[in-house]
Amino acid sequence: MPTPHNNANINDIAKTVIMPGDPLRAKYIANKFLSDVKLVNQTRGMLGFTGKYKGIDVTIFASGMGGPSIGIYAYELYHFYDVDKIIRIGTCGSNKENVKVRDLVIGEDAYTLSSYPKLFFDDNNKIFSGDKEIVSSLYNHALKSNVIVEKGTIMTSDIFDVYVDKNRYMKNYDSNIDTLVSEMEGAILYCISKHLNKKAACILTVVDSMYEKVELSSIEREQALDQMITVALDTVIE
């Protein structure tokens, strides 16, 4: 059934969704990696595509940026379109010196100070977990791809922390919670999947670090993201 944010029919959406933030990245993934591609949503410019990857149906659906945006699209896909699992693919900034630009990070758990869990579900928790089976599968596929990968707790922020003093920013968070990277959507996806009894996982590419003076070119960024995309898609067909 269409919603205010999604004009797809229920049969247009696969049971598994790969969810980048950027609508144009969704288009890029669909065109490069899928066959028999169909545009299933373009409401508000939030593009969604369904096609086949190695013969398996998969939907690529953009979330937009930040918790409130992924909160809308993930909730609607789970609740109205009966999606079983969502794998978020995105970019992040390193919180640790040993987590380098171009590394992949898989979120076993996600820690947030966002008000979303309390406002939507009356949930006071700050840490939410990804689906263990999908997290394990993502990690194993990443290892097989010979990329550097870490798994652990990620931090979900309401702000793009590159624009603020990192030390001041980090003082707001519990220093006893060891986080690998900062990003802006993972904990909200995990919170929704918990309350709707669905499955979710996040795999991220590190593109920024306060510890490195590295700026990826457009080609380098594309190559790094393609590794992550392939790992996520190979996990779908397992």
N, CA, C and O of each residue as an XYZ file, in Angstrom:
952
protein
N       0.834     -1.189      0.000
C       0.000      0.000      0.000
C       0.874      1.246      0.000
O       1.827      1.337      0.775
N       0.559      2.202     -0.859
C       1.346      3.446     -0.872
C       1.216      4.195      0.458
O       0.201      4.090      1.146
N       2.245      4.941      0.802
C       2.260      5.783      1.987
C       2.532      7.217      1.534
O       2.756      7.442      0.345
N       2.519      8.186      2.437
C       2.853      9.557      2.025
C       4.276      9.711      1.488
O       4.594     10.722      0.862
N       5.132      8.719      1.728
C       6.539      8.841      1.346
C       6.982      7.783      0.345
O       8.139      7.783     -0.074
N       6.094      6.890     -0.042
C       6.476      5.748     -0.872
C       5.284      5.374     -1.747
O       4.250      4.942     -1.239
N       5.427      5.538     -3.061
C       4.303      5.235     -3.949
C       4.380      3.848     -4.569
O       3.646      3.551     -5.511
N       5.267      2.990     -4.050
C       5.381      1.629     -4.560
C       4.168      0.799     -4.151
O       3.558      1.043     -3.111
N       3.827     -0.186     -4.984
C       2.869     -1.200     -4.589
C       3.579     -2.233     -3.724
O       4.798     -2.382     -3.817
N       2.844     -2.941     -2.892
C       3.475     -3.856     -1.943
C       4.295     -4.919     -2.650
O       5.336     -5.333     -2.141
N       3.843     -5.373     -3.824
C       4.582     -6.406     -4.547
C       5.821     -5.867     -5.258
O       6.607     -6.639     -5.807
N       5.999     -4.540     -5.250
C       7.170     -3.933     -5.872
C       8.413     -4.010     -4.991
O       9.528     -3.820     -5.476
N       8.229     -4.287     -3.698
C       9.325     -4.238     -2.737
C       9.732     -5.650     -2.340
O       8.890     -6.446     -1.922
N      11.019     -5.966     -2.469
C      11.523     -7.280     -2.079
C      11.543     -7.415     -0.559
O      11.420     -6.425      0.162
N      11.696     -8.632     -0.086
C      11.722     -8.885      1.354
C      13.005     -8.367      2.010
O      13.040     -8.097      3.211
N      14.064     -8.233      1.192
C      15.318     -7.681      1.696
C      15.611     -6.370      1.003
O      15.520     -6.275     -0.221
N      15.964     -5.354      1.780
C      16.246     -4.020      1.260
C      17.670     -3.624      1.620
O      18.086     -3.739      2.773
N      18.409     -3.158      0.625
C      19.699     -2.505      0.846
C      19.424     -1.009      0.876
O      18.808     -0.471     -0.044
N      19.879     -0.328      1.936
C      19.465      1.050      2.155
C      20.656      2.004      2.282
O      21.218      2.153      3.367
N      21.041      2.648      1.179
C      21.999      3.751      1.268
C      21.269      5.023      1.676
O      20.041      5.077      1.624
N      22.006      6.033      2.077
C      21.370      7.303      2.398
C      21.009      8.102      1.162
O      19.923      8.677      1.079
N      21.919      8.138      0.205
C      21.825      9.003     -0.970
C      20.954      8.379     -2.059
O      21.242      7.265     -2.497
N      19.899      9.058     -2.509
C      19.079      8.525     -3.600
C      19.880      8.242     -4.870
O      19.606      7.262     -5.561
N      20.852      9.073     -5.183
C      21.650      8.841     -6.393
C      22.566      7.631     -6.228
O      22.911      6.970     -7.208
N      22.958      7.342     -4.984
C      23.727      6.120     -4.760
C      22.837      4.893     -4.943
O      23.292      3.858     -5.430
N      21.574      5.012     -4.556
C      20.632      3.917     -4.805
C      20.513      3.652     -6.305
O      20.497      2.499     -6.737
N      20.430      4.716     -7.088
C      20.352      4.576     -8.540
C      21.618      3.951     -9.100
O      21.562      3.087     -9.974
N      22.762      4.394     -8.589
C      24.052      3.867     -9.030
C      24.131      2.362     -8.759
O      24.531      1.594     -9.634
N      23.753      1.945     -7.558
C      23.815      0.525     -7.194
C      22.888     -0.300     -8.084
O      23.276     -1.351     -8.594
N      21.674      0.181     -8.264
C      20.706     -0.552     -9.084
C      21.205     -0.723    -10.508
O      21.106     -1.809    -11.079
N      21.737      0.339    -11.080
C      22.181      0.291    -12.474
C      23.444     -0.550    -12.647
O      23.609     -1.210    -13.673
N      24.333     -0.533    -11.659
C      25.611     -1.228    -11.802
C      25.553     -2.691    -11.388
O      26.234     -3.528    -11.981
N      24.744     -3.011    -10.373
C      24.831     -4.342     -9.780
C      23.603     -5.223    -10.015
O      23.693     -6.442     -9.865
N      22.467     -4.642    -10.378
C      21.248     -5.427    -10.515
C      20.856     -5.630    -11.971
O      21.249     -4.861    -12.848
N      20.077     -6.675    -12.214
C      19.451     -6.888    -13.522
C      17.935     -6.764    -13.367
O      17.407     -6.811    -12.256
N      17.256     -6.608    -14.485
C      15.775     -6.492    -14.486
C      15.313     -5.413    -13.508
O      14.401     -5.630    -12.710
N      15.952     -4.255    -13.583
C      15.707     -3.184    -12.610
C      14.420     -2.430    -12.932
O      14.130     -2.115    -14.086
N      13.662     -2.152    -11.879
C      12.431     -1.355    -11.997
C      12.465     -0.238    -10.963
O      12.730     -0.490     -9.788
N      12.199      0.991    -11.388
C      12.044      2.107    -10.453
C      10.704      1.954     -9.751
O       9.660      1.953    -10.403
N      10.721      1.824     -8.423
C       9.477      1.570     -7.688
C       9.031      2.750     -6.842
O       7.877      2.806     -6.418
N       9.930      3.694     -6.593
C       9.537      4.890     -5.842
C      10.379      6.081     -6.244
O      11.588      5.968     -6.441
N       9.715      7.242     -6.365
C      10.442      8.489     -6.543
C       9.756      9.638     -5.803
O      10.061     10.807     -6.039
N       8.828      9.297     -4.906
C       8.178     10.310     -4.093
C       9.218     11.085     -3.282
O      10.083     10.495     -2.635
N       9.119     12.417     -3.326
C      10.040     13.304     -2.622
C      11.492     13.096     -3.040
O      12.414     13.475     -2.316
N      11.691     12.494     -4.206
C      13.037     12.266     -4.699
C      13.784     11.145     -4.006
O      14.977     10.961     -4.247
N      13.106     10.387     -3.147
C      13.756      9.297     -2.422
C      13.624      8.019     -3.251
O      12.642      7.285     -3.131
N      14.619      7.768     -4.084
C      14.513      6.746     -5.111
C      14.591      5.338     -4.537
O      15.379      5.050     -3.636
N      13.741      4.464     -5.094
C      13.764      3.049     -4.760
C      13.733      2.220     -6.025
O      13.008      2.548     -6.965
N      14.509      1.151     -6.061
C      14.596      0.279     -7.226
C      14.521     -1.177     -6.768
O      15.053     -1.533     -5.717
N      13.864     -2.005     -7.554
C      13.868     -3.441     -7.295
C      14.391     -4.162     -8.525
O      14.028     -3.838     -9.656
N      15.243     -5.137     -8.288
C      15.801     -5.933     -9.380
C      16.334     -7.235     -8.825
O      15.972     -7.653     -7.726
N      17.198     -7.870     -9.597
C      17.767     -9.156     -9.185
C      19.283     -9.043     -9.091
O      19.936     -8.432     -9.937
N      19.819     -9.645     -8.045
C      21.263     -9.785     -7.887
C      21.570    -11.270     -7.828
O      21.201    -11.959     -6.877
N      22.252    -11.751     -8.857
C      22.555    -13.190     -8.982
C      21.287    -14.022     -8.829
O      21.280    -15.073     -8.187
N      20.216    -13.519     -9.437
C      18.946    -14.239     -9.477
C      18.026    -14.033     -8.296
O      16.910    -14.552     -8.297
N      18.456    -13.292     -7.287
C      17.665    -13.071     -6.067
C      17.085    -11.663     -6.072
O      17.785    -10.698     -6.381
N      15.791    -11.546     -5.727
C      15.134    -10.242     -5.668
C      15.697     -9.406     -4.533
O      15.874     -9.892     -3.416
N      15.976     -8.151     -4.828
C      16.448     -7.223     -3.805
C      15.986     -5.824     -4.163
O      15.945     -5.458     -5.338
N      15.644     -5.052     -3.162
C      15.265     -3.654     -3.350
C      16.377     -2.759     -2.807
O      16.904     -2.994     -1.720
N      16.720     -1.740     -3.575
C      17.643     -0.694     -3.133
C      16.804      0.543     -2.884
O      16.181      1.061     -3.810
N      16.774      1.022     -1.657
C      15.865      2.117     -1.300
C      16.616      3.135     -0.443
O      17.158      2.785      0.605
N      16.648      4.375     -0.879
C      17.361      5.419     -0.147
C      16.637      5.786      1.145
O      15.411      5.718      1.232
N      17.431      6.178      2.149
C      16.855      6.562      3.446
C      16.878      8.056      3.698
O      16.186      8.540      4.593
N      17.679      8.813      2.907
C      17.948     10.180      3.284
C      18.949     10.222      4.428
O      19.467      9.187      4.849
N      19.220     11.429      4.930
C      20.233     11.597      5.963
C      19.619     11.799      7.344
O      18.658     12.553      7.501
N      20.178     11.125      8.339
C      19.781     11.332      9.721
C      18.716     10.379     10.219
O      18.007      9.742      9.440
N      18.619     10.294     11.546
C      17.675      9.392     12.179
C      16.221      9.606     11.814
O      15.529      8.632     11.516
N      15.715     10.856     11.823
C      14.309     11.057     11.480
C      13.959     10.567     10.079
O      12.863     10.055      9.854
N      14.897     10.725      9.130
C      14.604     10.312      7.760
C      14.600      8.793      7.621
O      13.655      8.228      7.069
N      15.647      8.122      8.116
C      15.630      6.666      8.036
C      14.504      6.104      8.896
O      13.984      5.023      8.619
N      14.125      6.848      9.948
C      13.014      6.407     10.784
C      11.715      6.289     10.013
O      10.937      5.361     10.236
N      11.479      7.219      9.111
C      10.269      7.170      8.276
C      10.321      5.985      7.329
O       9.397      5.173      7.284
N      11.415      5.892      6.568
C      11.454      4.898      5.486
C      11.602      3.482      6.007
O      10.970      2.568      5.478
N      12.421      3.274      7.033
C      12.558      1.928      7.583
C      11.243      1.473      8.217
O      10.818      0.336      8.014
N      10.604      2.351      8.980
C       9.334      1.981      9.613
C       8.293      1.605      8.561
O       7.605      0.593      8.697
N       8.180      2.413      7.521
C       7.159      2.136      6.507
C       7.463      0.863      5.736
O       6.549      0.101      5.421
N       8.727      0.621      5.427
C       9.071     -0.606      4.695
C       8.785     -1.845      5.543
O       8.242     -2.830      5.041
N       9.143     -1.798      6.807
C       8.839     -2.922      7.692
C       7.335     -3.085      7.921
O       6.790     -4.180      7.787
N       6.686     -1.989      8.264
C       5.307     -2.055      8.765
C       4.266     -2.183      7.642
O       3.337     -2.984      7.747
N       4.421     -1.398      6.577
C       3.414     -1.390      5.513
C       3.768     -2.301      4.341
O       2.878     -2.773      3.634
N       5.060     -2.550      4.129
C       5.475     -3.359      2.978
C       6.006     -4.734      3.386
O       6.476     -5.495      2.541
N       5.932     -5.049      4.663
C       6.290     -6.368      5.182
C       7.701     -6.801      4.799
O       7.944     -7.980      4.543
N       8.625     -5.853      4.759
C      10.033     -6.177      4.542
C      10.559     -6.940      5.752
O      10.234     -6.611      6.893
N      11.371     -7.960      5.494
C      11.927     -8.774      6.574
C      13.214     -8.195      7.142
O      13.414     -8.188      8.356
N      14.096     -7.703      6.254
C      15.388     -7.215      6.744
C      15.877     -6.058      5.896
O      15.647     -5.987      4.688
N      16.565     -5.152      6.583
C      17.170     -3.986      5.942
C      18.651     -3.959      6.304
O      19.021     -4.049      7.474
N      19.477     -3.835      5.294
C      20.912     -3.664      5.503
C      21.273     -2.242      5.104
O      21.220     -1.880      3.928
N      21.638     -1.451      6.088
C      22.088     -0.085      5.802
C      23.525     -0.110      5.311
O      24.386     -0.743      5.923
N      23.784      0.575      4.212
C      25.153      0.786      3.751
C      25.395      2.291      3.743
O      24.562      3.058      3.258
N      26.522      2.705      4.275
C      26.748      4.139      4.369
C      28.193      4.468      4.646
O      29.066      3.600      4.621
N      28.431      5.740      4.910
C      29.764      6.224      5.221
C      29.808      6.674      6.683
O      28.774      6.892      7.314
N      31.026      6.806      7.202
C      31.170      7.147      8.612
C      32.526      7.794      8.840
O      33.391      7.790      7.963
N      32.694      8.350     10.032
C      33.959      8.928     10.462
C      34.546      8.129     11.605
O      33.820      7.672     12.488
N      35.860      7.958     11.594
C      36.522      7.142     12.602
C      36.531      7.815     13.971
O      36.754      9.021     14.083
N      36.285      7.015     15.012
C      36.433      7.462     16.400
C      37.691      6.914     17.052
O      37.978      7.224     18.208
N      38.452      6.092     16.311
C      39.633      5.444     16.882
C      40.792      5.520     15.892
O      40.601      5.441     14.679
N      41.987      5.675     16.435
C      43.156      5.859     15.575
C      43.414      4.647     14.690
O      43.911      4.791     13.573
N      43.080      3.447     15.181
C      43.366      2.240     14.412
C      42.288      1.908     13.370
O      42.439      0.960     12.599
N      41.219      2.678     13.353
C      40.182      2.498     12.330
C      40.453      3.518     11.228
O      40.265      4.720     11.419
N      40.890      3.032     10.095
C      41.447      3.881      9.054
C      40.439      4.187      7.948
O      39.466      3.460      7.746
N      40.703      5.286      7.242
C      39.943      5.613      6.042
C      40.056      4.451      5.056
O      41.138      3.906      4.840
N      38.923      4.086      4.465
C      38.715      2.970      3.534
C      38.367      1.660      4.250
O      37.891      0.726      3.605
N      38.594      1.567      5.576
C      38.207      0.349      6.295
C      36.687      0.185      6.260
O      35.946      1.160      6.131
N      36.243     -1.056      6.376
C      34.821     -1.339      6.561
C      34.539     -1.577      8.038
O      35.352     -2.167      8.749
N      33.379     -1.113      8.490
C      32.952     -1.303      9.878
C      31.525     -1.844      9.873
O      30.648     -1.321      9.185
N      31.315     -2.890     10.645
C      29.995     -3.506     10.765
C      29.494     -3.288     12.183
O      30.188     -3.593     13.152
N      28.295     -2.764     12.293
C      27.747     -2.405     13.596
C      27.064     -3.567     14.286
O      25.930     -3.915     13.953
N      27.751     -4.171     15.249
C      27.074     -5.170     16.086
C      26.008     -4.488     16.937
O      24.908     -5.008     17.122
N      26.359     -3.319     17.445
C      25.450     -2.500     18.258
C      25.600     -1.054     17.821
O      26.583     -0.681     17.181
N      24.614     -0.248     18.176
C      24.668      1.182     17.866
C      24.215      1.972     19.090
O      23.179      1.685     19.689
N      25.009      2.961     19.442
C      24.794      3.792     20.640
C      24.368      5.188     20.180
O      24.971      5.766     19.276
N      23.317      5.721     20.818
C      22.816      7.029     20.413
C      22.290      7.823     21.595
O      21.856      7.258     22.599
N      22.334      9.148     21.459
C      21.664     10.051     22.389
C      20.409     10.652     21.768
O      19.814     11.571     22.332
N      20.011     10.144     20.624
C      18.825     10.653     19.935
C      17.568     10.465     20.786
O      17.466      9.518     21.566
N      16.625     11.373     20.623
C      15.336     11.255     21.313
C      14.367     10.338     20.577
O      13.278     10.059     21.079
N      14.748      9.871     19.405
C      13.826      9.057     18.588
C      13.271      7.838     19.353
O      12.054      7.656     19.369
N      14.112      6.992     19.990
C      13.561      5.808     20.663
C      12.502      6.154     21.712
O      11.483      5.473     21.822
N      12.753      7.220     22.481
C      11.803      7.617     23.516
C      10.515      8.150     22.912
O       9.422      7.795     23.355
N      10.641      9.007     21.897
C       9.457      9.639     21.320
C       8.589      8.651     20.548
O       7.362      8.736     20.599
N       9.211      7.718     19.836
C       8.428      6.809     18.990
C       7.949      5.577     19.759
O       6.812      5.140     19.583
N       8.811      5.017     20.610
C       8.502      3.734     21.252
C       8.498      3.796     22.777
O       8.337      2.768     23.435
N       8.674      4.998     23.351
C       8.796      5.140     24.797
C       9.899      4.229     25.339
O       9.755      3.598     26.386
N      11.001      4.182     24.593
C      12.135      3.316     24.902
C      13.299      4.197     25.370
O      13.781      5.048     24.623
N      13.738      3.987     26.596
C      14.804      4.814     27.167
C      16.204      4.267     26.913
O      17.187      4.859     27.360
N      16.306      3.164     26.212
C      17.617      2.579     25.945
C      18.435      3.479     25.012
O      17.885      4.238     24.213
N      19.723      3.375     25.132
C      20.658      4.145     24.297
C      21.453      3.250     23.349
O      22.081      3.751     22.416
N      21.437      1.947     23.570
C      22.173      1.010     22.733
C      21.204     -0.015     22.154
O      20.400     -0.613     22.870
N      21.300     -0.201     20.849
C      20.445     -1.140     20.134
C      21.310     -2.064     19.286
O      22.365     -1.663     18.796
N      20.859     -3.293     19.119
C      21.679     -4.307     18.474
C      21.180     -4.641     17.072
O      19.981     -4.635     16.795
N      22.144     -4.932     16.196
C      21.819     -5.462     14.885
C      21.527     -6.956     14.972
O      21.775     -7.588     15.999
N      21.003     -7.508     13.895
C      20.724     -8.934     13.849
C      22.044     -9.711     13.802
O      22.863     -9.487     12.911
N      22.248    -10.602     14.740
C      23.532    -11.292     14.879
C      23.874    -12.109     13.642
O      25.033    -12.150     13.228
N      22.886    -12.755     13.052
C      23.144    -13.600     11.883
C      23.604    -12.771     10.687
O      24.548    -13.147      9.993
N      22.934    -11.637     10.446
C      23.315    -10.786      9.313
C      24.663    -10.139      9.576
O      25.500    -10.061      8.677
N      24.883     -9.675     10.803
C      26.173     -9.071     11.153
C      27.304    -10.066     10.903
O      28.329     -9.710     10.322
N      27.119    -11.306     11.338
C      28.134    -12.336     11.146
C      28.366    -12.612      9.669
O      29.505    -12.776      9.234
N      27.285    -12.662      8.899
C      27.409    -12.912      7.462
C      28.145    -11.780      6.762
O      29.005    -12.029      5.918
N      27.815    -10.537      7.103
C      28.513     -9.391      6.529
C      30.006     -9.458      6.839
O      30.846     -9.229      5.969
N      30.317     -9.771      8.078
C      31.722     -9.828      8.498
C      32.475    -10.912      7.731
O      33.590    -10.683      7.261
N      31.871    -12.083      7.605
C      32.531    -13.188      6.904
C      32.722    -12.881      5.421
O      33.764    -13.204      4.849
N      31.727    -12.263      4.799
C      31.866    -11.904      3.387
C      32.934    -10.827      3.201
O      33.653    -10.830      2.202
N      33.035     -9.919      4.147
C      34.080     -8.891      4.068
C      35.462     -9.526      4.173
O      36.375     -9.151      3.436
N      35.622    -10.484      5.083
C      36.906    -11.163      5.220
C      37.276    -11.905      3.942
O      38.437    -11.905      3.532
N      36.295    -12.531      3.319
C      36.549    -13.248      2.061
C      36.951    -12.302      0.944
O      37.618    -12.704     -0.009
N      36.544    -11.049      1.062
C      36.864    -10.059      0.030
C      38.229     -9.415      0.241
O      38.645     -8.545     -0.525
N      38.923     -9.858      1.297
C      40.273     -9.356      1.592
C      40.306     -7.848      1.832
O      41.246     -7.162      1.430
N      39.253     -7.338      2.502
C      39.252     -5.934      2.899
C      39.464     -5.863      4.407
O      39.186     -6.822      5.127
N      39.954     -4.729      4.874
C      40.128     -4.545      6.315
C      38.768     -4.228      6.912
O      38.109     -3.275      6.495
N      38.350     -5.014      7.875
C      37.010     -4.858      8.442
C      37.059     -5.001      9.956
O      37.805     -5.817     10.498
N      36.253     -4.197     10.622
C      36.071     -4.273     12.063
C      34.584     -4.446     12.351
O      33.743     -4.005     11.567
N      34.261     -5.077     13.455
C      32.876     -5.097     13.918
C      32.855     -4.740     15.389
O      33.765     -5.077     16.147
N      31.783     -4.040     15.780
C      31.680     -3.589     17.159
C      30.571     -2.577     17.294
O      29.592     -2.618     16.549
N      30.717     -1.665     18.242
C      29.690     -0.658     18.510
C      29.957      0.596     17.686
O      31.076      1.106     17.655
N      28.926      1.078     17.026
C      29.001      2.329     16.281
C      28.212      3.405     17.028
O      27.331      3.091     17.828
N      28.524      4.655     16.768
C      27.833      5.778     17.403
C      26.942      6.471     16.385
O      27.405      6.856     15.311
N      25.676      6.631     16.713
C      24.733      7.312     15.846
C      24.446      8.699     16.401
O      23.931      8.844     17.510
N      24.784      9.708     15.622
C      24.685     11.100     16.064
C      23.588     11.832     15.294
O      23.234     11.460     14.175
N      23.063     12.879     15.919
C      22.094     13.745     15.243
C      22.768     14.847     14.436
O      22.090     15.618     13.756
N      24.094     14.929     14.504
C      24.796     15.969     13.765
C      25.918     15.362     12.934
O      26.385     14.257     13.210
N      26.343     16.102     11.908
C      27.509     15.750     11.122
C      28.719     16.268     11.874
O      29.040     17.455     11.814
N      29.396     15.360     12.590
C      30.375     15.792     13.590
C      31.648     16.390     13.004
O      32.454     16.961     13.739
N      31.843     16.269     11.687
C      33.009     16.885     11.052
C      33.014     18.397     11.265
O      34.078     19.016     11.278
N      31.837     18.992     11.430
C      31.710     20.445     11.521
C      31.889     21.002     12.930
O      31.808     22.214     13.129
N      32.130     20.132     13.908
C      32.285     20.613     15.286
C      33.618     20.123     15.837
O      34.259     19.244     15.261
N      34.025     20.709     16.965
C      35.233     20.260     17.636
C      35.021     18.833     18.143
O      34.129     18.576     18.951
N      35.851     17.914     17.659
C      35.638     16.491     17.945
C      35.750     16.184     19.433
O      34.975     15.383     19.955
N      36.697     16.803     20.120
C      36.866     16.532     21.544
C      35.657     17.006     22.347
O      35.184     16.307     23.242
N      35.161     18.202     22.018
C      33.963     18.696     22.710
C      32.769     17.809     22.425
O      31.983     17.498     23.320
N      32.639     17.406     21.172
C      31.539     16.520     20.750
C      31.565     15.207     21.532
O      30.527     14.760     22.021
N      32.727     14.591     21.652
C      32.833     13.285     22.289
C      32.558     13.347     23.789
O      32.185     12.337     24.386
N      32.735     14.513     24.407
C      32.481     14.643     25.836
C      31.009     14.429     26.184
O      30.681     14.153     27.338
N      30.132     14.552     25.210
C      28.704     14.347     25.462
C      28.345     12.874     25.639
O      27.289     12.545     26.180
N      29.228     11.996     25.182
C      28.937     10.568     25.166
C      29.656      9.844     26.301
O      30.697     10.299     26.774
N      29.108      8.737     26.727
C      29.663      7.940     27.809
C      31.008      7.365     27.370
O      31.067      6.568     26.433
N      32.073      7.761     28.034
C      33.417      7.317     27.645
C      33.642      5.838     27.924
O      34.607      5.256     27.427
N      32.763      5.223     28.714
C      32.878      3.790     28.980
C      32.349      2.935     27.839
O      32.556      1.722     27.810
N      31.664      3.578     26.901
C      31.144      2.853     25.736
C      32.120      3.070     24.585
O      32.265      4.181     24.075
N      32.768      2.017     24.195
C      33.837      2.079     23.195
C      33.223      1.996     21.795
O      32.704      0.950     21.406
N      33.282      3.089     21.043
C      32.687      3.112     19.714
C      33.773      3.228     18.647
O      34.778      3.912     18.837
N      33.553      2.551     17.531
C      34.521      2.532     16.443
C      34.416      3.761     15.553
O      35.430      4.334     15.154
N      33.187      4.164     15.243
C      32.951      5.237     14.274
C      31.702      6.017     14.644
O      30.908      5.588     15.482
N      31.540      7.173     14.005
C      30.307      7.956     14.108
C      29.589      7.970     12.774
O      30.211      8.077     11.717
N      28.268      7.858     12.836
C      27.409      7.967     11.656
C      26.065      8.517     12.127
O      25.971      8.989     13.260
N      25.020      8.473     11.296
C      23.820      9.228     11.645
C      22.498      8.460     11.563
O      21.437      9.054     11.753
N      22.539      7.148     11.284
C      21.275      6.438     11.082
C      21.157      5.086     11.789
O      20.043      4.647     12.074
N      22.263      4.423     12.077
C      22.236      3.023     12.468
C      21.381      2.689     13.676
O      20.591      1.747     13.621
N      21.515      3.429     14.760
C      20.778      3.100     15.982
C      19.269      3.215     15.784
O      18.501      2.462     16.384
N      18.848      4.153     14.949
C      17.408      4.312     14.713
C      16.866      3.116     13.941
O      15.785      2.612     14.245
N      17.620      2.662     12.941
C      17.227      1.449     12.219
C      17.158      0.258     13.169
O      16.208     -0.524     13.118
N      18.149      0.117     14.025
C      18.160     -1.014     14.959
C      17.013     -0.927     15.961
O      16.415     -1.941     16.321
N      16.711      0.281     16.407
C      15.596      0.485     17.338
C      14.271      0.050     16.698
O      13.471     -0.650     17.318
N      14.056      0.472     15.464
C      12.802      0.116     14.773
C      12.713     -1.387     14.561
O      11.664     -1.990     14.788
N      13.816     -1.994     14.124
C      13.786     -3.442     13.877
C      13.492     -4.206     15.172
O      12.797     -5.222     15.150
N      14.015     -3.722     16.284
C      13.750     -4.348     17.578
C      12.260     -4.334     17.894
O      11.684     -5.360     18.255
N      11.648     -3.178     17.757
C      10.256     -3.034     18.178
C       9.258     -3.650     17.190
O       8.126     -3.957     17.564
N       9.669     -3.827     15.947
C       8.781     -4.455     14.965
C       9.134     -5.921     14.730
O       8.556     -6.577     13.863
N      10.087     -6.427     15.509
C      10.511     -7.822     15.401
C      10.997     -8.156     13.990
O      10.634     -9.180     13.411
N      11.817     -7.272     13.465
C      12.401     -7.445     12.133
C      13.924     -7.547     12.264
O      14.461     -7.533     13.372
N      14.611     -7.650     11.122
C      16.059     -7.802     11.115
C      16.725     -6.593     10.465
O      16.197     -6.003      9.523
N      17.911     -6.236     10.999
C      18.641     -5.093     10.452
C      20.120     -5.253     10.731
O      20.523     -5.908     11.692
N      20.922     -4.644      9.872
C      22.365     -4.580     10.076
C      22.900     -3.364      9.346
O      22.261     -2.838      8.435
N      24.088     -2.922      9.758
C      24.758     -1.781      9.126
C      26.176     -2.167      8.746
O      26.915     -2.748      9.542
N      26.542     -1.836      7.519
C      27.929     -1.935      7.097
C      28.329     -0.573      6.545
O      27.609      0.019      5.741
N      29.484     -0.084      6.985
C      29.886      1.292      6.723
C      31.300      1.341      6.173
O      32.133      0.491      6.486
N      31.560      2.347      5.349
C      32.907      2.627      4.862
C      33.413      3.892      5.542
O      32.733      4.919      5.538
N      34.597      3.820      6.123
C      35.200      4.985      6.772
C      35.729      5.930      5.696
O      36.558      5.546      4.872
N      35.240      7.168      5.713
C      35.684      8.160      4.724
C      36.319      9.390      5.364
O      36.905     10.217      4.667
N      36.206      9.518      6.697
C      36.793     10.657      7.407
C      37.452     10.167      8.688
O      36.996      9.205      9.306
N      38.539     10.844      9.080
C      39.197     10.520     10.340
C      39.954     11.739     10.847
O      40.665     12.409     10.098
N      39.784     12.009     12.140
C      40.537     13.094     12.758
C      42.006     12.720     12.919
O      42.840     13.577     13.211
N      42.322     11.442     12.730
C      43.683     10.959     12.930
C      44.498     10.894     11.636
O      45.708     10.675     11.672
N      43.831     11.087     10.493
C      44.518     10.980      9.209
C      44.230     12.205      8.348
O      43.115     12.728      8.361
N      45.213     12.652      7.617
C      45.035     13.720      6.641
C      44.848     13.076      5.268
O      45.734     13.124      4.414
N      43.671     12.474      5.077
C      43.386     11.745      3.836
C      42.108     12.298      3.228
O      41.086     12.403      3.906
N      42.165     12.645      1.969
C      40.977     13.036      1.223
C      40.844     12.111      0.021
O      41.698     12.107     -0.865
N      39.776     11.333     -0.005
C      39.578     10.393     -1.100
C      39.112     11.134     -2.354
O      38.251     12.011     -2.284
N      39.690     10.771     -3.498
C      39.193     11.289     -4.766
C      37.853     10.638     -5.072
O      37.468      9.669     -4.417
N      37.150     11.159     -6.052
C      35.849     10.587     -6.415
C      35.997      9.136     -6.863
O      35.132      8.308     -6.578
N      37.091      8.821     -7.565
C      37.323      7.448     -8.016
C      37.642      6.540     -6.833
O      37.126      5.426     -6.752
N      38.491      7.009     -5.913
C      38.844      6.220     -4.732
C      37.619      5.973     -3.860
O      37.443      4.881     -3.321
N      36.778      6.988     -3.725
C      35.565      6.835     -2.924
C      34.634      5.799     -3.551
O      34.056      4.969     -2.850
N      34.494      5.854     -4.881
C      33.630      4.894     -5.576
C      34.145      3.474     -5.391
O      33.363      2.558     -5.137
N      35.453      3.286     -5.516
C      36.026      1.954     -5.360
C      35.824      1.428     -3.941
O      35.495      0.257     -3.750
N      36.021      2.294     -2.950
C      35.842      1.890     -1.559
C      34.388      1.527     -1.277
O      34.117      0.548     -0.582
N      33.468      2.298     -1.803
C      32.052      2.025     -1.576
C      31.602      0.775     -2.321
O      30.734      0.048     -1.838
N      32.183      0.516     -3.495
C      31.829     -0.690     -4.245
C      32.160     -1.950     -3.457
O      31.424     -2.933     -3.536
N      33.251     -1.940     -2.700
C      33.578     -3.092     -1.864
C      32.466     -3.355     -0.860
O      32.026     -4.492     -0.691
N      32.016     -2.300     -0.198
C      30.953     -2.425      0.787
C      29.654     -2.900      0.142
O      28.970     -3.765      0.688
N      29.317     -2.347     -1.002
C      28.080     -2.714     -1.702
C      28.089     -4.185     -2.077
O      27.091     -4.882     -1.898
N      29.220     -4.662     -2.600
C      29.319     -6.063     -3.000
C      29.179     -6.990     -1.788
O      28.511     -8.021     -1.867
N      29.808     -6.622     -0.669
C      29.683     -7.431      0.541
C      28.223     -7.510      0.978
O      27.738     -8.588      1.322
N      27.518     -6.377      0.969
C      26.110     -6.366      1.382
C      25.253     -7.213      0.451
O      24.416     -7.989      0.911
N      25.458     -7.067     -0.853
C      24.660     -7.838     -1.801
C      24.957     -9.332     -1.726
O      24.042    -10.148     -1.838
N      26.215     -9.698     -1.540
C      26.542    -11.129     -1.392
C      25.931    -11.717     -0.133
O      25.606    -12.903     -0.089
N      25.775    -10.887      0.894
C      25.108    -11.335      2.115
C      23.631    -11.611      1.862
O      23.065    -12.544      2.432
N      23.008    -10.802      1.009
C      21.584    -10.980      0.698
C      21.306    -12.354      0.113
O      20.300    -12.982      0.441
N      22.205    -12.825     -0.758
C      21.914    -14.082     -1.481
C      22.402    -15.311     -0.738
O      22.224    -16.431     -1.216
N      23.019    -15.120      0.433
C      23.550    -16.282      1.160
C      22.429    -17.212      1.593
O      22.688    -18.242      2.216
